Amino acid sequence: MPDEVILRLYVTRQNSYSKAAIKTLNKLKKKVDISVEIVDITEDPDLARENHIIAIPTLERVKPEPRRRIIGDLSDEESLLKFIGC
């Protein structure tokens, strides 16, 4: 796994898919060394706009480069580990 993994999750907290994504990422944080920033786009719409977020939940791998995104159902831990680079 890369030295530093930084993820950013764009959500709206009242959305059921967003809640599930947060729960899944919290589980993963116990298994692998990752940093997750959660951005509620209703509270920070400018950041979402700047980063061209068009759907939620959107998970962005900020580090390591290159930046990548995955959108939608984030409940599959195995797929998320591959996305992260584990």
Secondary structure by P-SEA (a helix, b strand, c coil): cccbbbbbbbbccccaaaaaaaaaaaaaaaccbbbbbbbcccccaaaaaaaccccccbbbccccccbbbbccccccaaaaaaaacc
